[in-house]
Amino acid sequence: MLGPSMEIMIQVGARFAPCMRHVDSMPPDERYVCLHTIAEKSKTPSTDPRLLNSSCSLSSICGMTTFHQNQVPDQTYRLLTPLFIHTGLIHLLINLAVLVILGAKVERIINSLRFSLLYIGSGVFGHALGANFAPPTTPFLGCSSSLFGLFGFLYVDLLHSWRHLEQPIRYLIKLLLGTALSFILGLLPGVDNFSHMGGLLAGVILSLFLWPPIQMDVRNESNKKKLVLFYLARLLCLCLYGLLLGILVHHFTTSKIDEECPYCRYLSCLPINGFCD
């Protein structure tokens, strides 16, 4: 993809589960062959004097901030940092192209502040869902979950503007084709479809919270009730987003999804040629 090596991606903030929680296949109290010297995920015993000079702790492999609480991996902020880094130039250009096309439409409807909240909120939520299902020792990065959040917003906008559009069915088909194509690409190795799903869901929820204020005459009692319901719906959407995000983060840090749902990974990869191994 014309980009940095895997160890660089991990050290600058890729979503890498062993840096965020305890992972049985990469426990934090063992020594590992440094990623830039030998193939990734190689593990060496710390008692071997021949390899001590070339071995690294998990904290050193992860980079960023040091672990706290007796070296327990706790870099949960890696749900945010992947939004700003990419696997390479091609990955970056593709996401930039989609961002320009979708982002321009969304930002014209809501202001820049609301757009930023939608973009970041969808991205974090998407990575939180993806982290629960993705292979634990594979790094993931990119803003695809944020872009799916924009898709989610556009679906809500289409529903809101349906009566005012000349060809709403045509617009819906375009959205569906774009979403379907992105999900198909999510079946390729190294792409996380669960992050896409999470971003789409968060985009729908946050769009209801971030929707521009309704302009109406508040002197009318009926309008007052509508306005109260509008802001109540906003508050409920925000609470729903926070609740779901909290559940996802808690589940990721305390559970082993591979044991609970061993077949879920096939929603994000094609079970051919060892793609899912």
C-alpha positions in Angstrom: 0.0 0.0 0.0 3.1 2.3 -0.3 3.2 3.0 3.4 5.0 2.4 6.7 5.9 -0.9 8.2 3.7 -2.7 10.7 5.8 -1.8 13.7 5.6 1.9 12.7 1.8 1.7 12.4 1.5 0.1 15.8 3.8 2.7 17.4 2.0 5.7 16.0 -1.5 4.6 17.1 -3.0 1.7 15.2 -5.8 -0.2 16.9 -3.8 -3.2 18.3 -5.6 -5.2 20.9 -2.5 -6.4 22.9 -1.7 -2.7 23.6 -5.2 -2.1 24.8 -6.1 -5.1 27.0 -4.7 -8.5 28.1 -4.4 -10.9 25.1 -3.5 -14.5 25.8 -1.4 -14.8 22.6 0.7 -11.8 23.6 0.8 -11.4 27.4 2.4 -8.2 28.6 4.8 -9.9 31.0 6.9 -11.7 28.3 9.6 -10.6 26.0 9.2 -10.5 22.2 11.5 -10.3 19.3 11.5 -6.7 18.2 9.2 -6.3 15.2 11.9 -4.6 13.1 14.4 -7.5 13.5 12.3 -10.7 13.0 8.9 -11.6 11.7 6.0 -10.2 13.7 4.5 -11.9 16.7 7.6 -14.0 17.3 8.0 -14.6 21.0 11.3 -15.3 22.9 11.9 -16.4 26.5 13.4 -13.7 28.6 15.9 -16.2 30.0 17.7 -16.7 26.7 20.9 -14.6 27.0 21.6 -14.9 23.2 18.4 -13.0 22.4 18.0 -10.5 25.3 19.7 -7.8 23.3 17.2 -8.1 20.4 14.1 -8.6 22.5 11.5 -6.0 23.5 8.7 -5.7 26.1 5.2 -5.4 24.9 5.2 -1.8 26.1 8.2 -1.1 23.8 6.5 -2.6 20.8 3.3 -0.6 21.4 5.1 2.7 22.0 2.9 5.8 22.7 2.4 6.0 26.4 3.7 3.5 29.0 1.4 1.0 30.6 0.2 1.6 34.1 -1.1 -0.6 36.9 1.7 -3.3 36.9 2.2 -3.2 33.2 -1.4 -4.0 32.2 -2.1 -2.8 28.7 -4.5 0.1 28.9 -4.1 2.2 25.7 -7.8 2.3 25.0 -7.3 5.7 23.3 -6.3 3.6 20.3 -10.0 3.6 19.4 -9.5 7.2 18.4 -5.9 7.4 17.0 -6.5 5.1 14.0 -8.8 7.7 12.5 -5.8 9.9 11.7 -3.4 7.3 10.3 -3.5 5.0 7.2 -1.7 1.9 5.9 -0.3 3.8 3.0 -0.7 6.3 0.2 -3.3 4.4 -1.7 -5.4 3.8 1.4 -5.1 7.5 2.3 -6.1 8.7 -1.2 -9.2 6.4 -1.4 -10.4 7.6 2.0 -9.7 11.2 1.1 -11.7 10.9 -2.2 -14.7 9.4 -0.3 -14.4 12.1 2.4 -14.5 14.9 -0.1 -17.5 13.5 -1.9 -19.6 12.6 1.2 -18.2 15.1 3.6 -19.1 18.1 1.4 -22.7 17.0 1.3 -22.9 16.5 5.0 -21.1 19.7 6.0 -23.5 21.7 3.8 -26.4 20.4 5.9 -24.7 20.7 9.3 -22.0 23.1 10.4 -18.3 22.2 10.8 -18.5 21.6 14.5 -21.4 19.1 14.1 -19.6 17.5 11.2 -16.5 17.0 13.3 -18.5 15.4 16.2 -20.2 13.1 13.7 -16.9 12.1 12.1 -15.0 11.4 15.3 -18.0 9.9 17.2 -18.8 7.5 14.3 -15.1 6.6 14.0 -14.6 5.8 17.6 -17.8 3.8 17.8 -16.9 1.8 14.7 -13.5 0.9 16.0 -15.0 -0.1 19.4 -17.3 -2.5 17.6 -14.5 -3.8 15.4 -12.2 -4.3 18.3 -14.7 -6.8 19.8 -14.6 -9.0 16.7 -11.3 -8.5 14.9 -8.3 -10.9 15.2 -6.5 -9.7 18.4 -3.0 -9.6 17.0 -3.8 -7.8 13.7 -3.4 -4.0 13.7 -6.2 -1.9 12.2 -6.2 1.7 11.2 -8.0 4.2 9.0 -11.1 6.4 9.0 -13.4 4.0 7.2 -15.7 3.8 10.2 -16.0 7.6 10.2 -16.9 7.5 6.5 -19.6 5.0 7.2 -20.9 7.4 9.8 -21.4 9.9 6.9 -23.3 7.2 5.0 -25.5 6.8 8.1 -26.2 10.6 8.2 -27.1 10.7 4.5 -29.6 7.9 5.0 -31.3 9.9 7.7 -31.2 13.0 5.6 -32.7 11.1 2.7 -35.6 10.0 4.9 -36.1 13.5 6.1 -36.0 15.0 2.6 -37.8 12.3 0.7 -40.9 14.3 -0.2 -38.8 17.2 -1.4 -36.5 15.3 -3.8 -37.4 14.8 -7.5 -35.9 11.3 -7.7 -35.5 9.9 -4.1 -35.4 6.3 -5.3 -32.4 7.1 -7.5 -30.6 8.7 -4.6 -31.4 5.8 -2.4 -30.0 3.3 -4.9 -26.8 5.3 -5.1 -26.4 5.2 -1.3 -27.2 1.5 -1.2 -24.7 0.7 -4.0 -22.0 2.7 -2.3 -22.6 1.0 1.0 -22.8 -2.4 -0.5 -19.5 -1.9 -2.4 -17.8 -0.8 0.8 -19.0 -3.8 2.7 -17.8 -6.1 -0.1 -14.4 -4.5 0.1 -14.5 -5.1 3.8 -14.3 -8.9 3.1 -10.7 -8.4 1.9 -7.8 -9.3 4.3 -6.8 -6.5 6.6 -10.1 -4.6 6.3 -12.5 -4.6 9.3 -16.2 -4.8 8.3 -17.3 -4.6 11.9 -15.8 -1.1 12.1 -17.9 -0.3 9.0 -21.1 -1.6 10.6 -20.4 0.3 13.8 -19.7 3.5 12.0 -22.9 3.2 10.0 -25.0 2.6 13.2 -23.3 5.4 15.0 -23.9 7.7 12.1 -27.6 7.1 12.2 -27.8 7.6 16.0 -25.6 10.7 16.0 -27.3 12.3 13.0 -30.5 12.5 15.1 -28.6 14.2 17.9 -26.6 16.6 15.7 -29.5 17.5 13.3 -29.8 21.3 12.9 -32.3 23.0 15.2 -35.9 23.2 13.9 -37.0 26.7 13.2 -40.6 27.3 14.4 -42.8 29.9 16.1 -42.6 29.0 19.8 -45.6 31.2 20.6 -47.7 28.4 19.2 -48.4 25.8 21.9 -48.4 23.0 19.4 -44.9 24.1 18.2 -43.7 24.2 21.7 -44.6 20.6 22.2 -42.9 19.6 19.0 -39.8 21.5 20.0 -39.7 19.7 23.4 -40.1 16.3 21.7 -37.3 17.2 19.3 -34.8 18.0 22.0 -36.0 15.1 24.1 -35.3 12.8 21.1 -31.8 14.4 20.8 -31.1 13.7 24.4 -32.2 10.1 24.1 -30.0 9.5 21.0 -27.0 10.9 22.9 -27.7 8.7 25.9 -28.2 5.7 23.5 -24.8 6.4 21.8 -23.0 6.7 25.2 -24.6 3.6 26.6 -23.8 1.4 23.5 -20.2 2.8 23.4 -19.7 2.1 27.1 -21.0 -1.5 26.6 -18.7 -2.1 23.6 -15.6 -0.8 25.4 -16.3 -2.7 28.6 -17.0 -5.9 26.7 -13.8 -5.5 24.7 -11.6 -5.0 27.8 -13.2 -7.9 29.8 -14.4 -10.6 27.4 -13.0 -13.0 24.7 -15.3 -12.6 21.7 -13.5 -15.4 19.8 -14.8 -17.9 22.4 -18.3 -16.4 22.5 -18.8 -16.1 18.7 -16.1 -18.0 16.7 -18.0 -17.6 13.4 -18.5 -13.9 13.6 -15.2 -13.2 11.9 -16.6 -14.5 8.6 -18.7 -11.3 8.3 -15.4 -9.5 7.8 -13.4 -11.9 5.7 -13.9 -14.6 3.0 -13.1 -18.1 4.3 -10.9 -19.0 1.3 -7.2 -19.3 1.0 -6.7 -18.9 4.7 -7.9 -15.2 4.7 -9.6 -15.7 8.1 -6.7 -17.5 9.8 
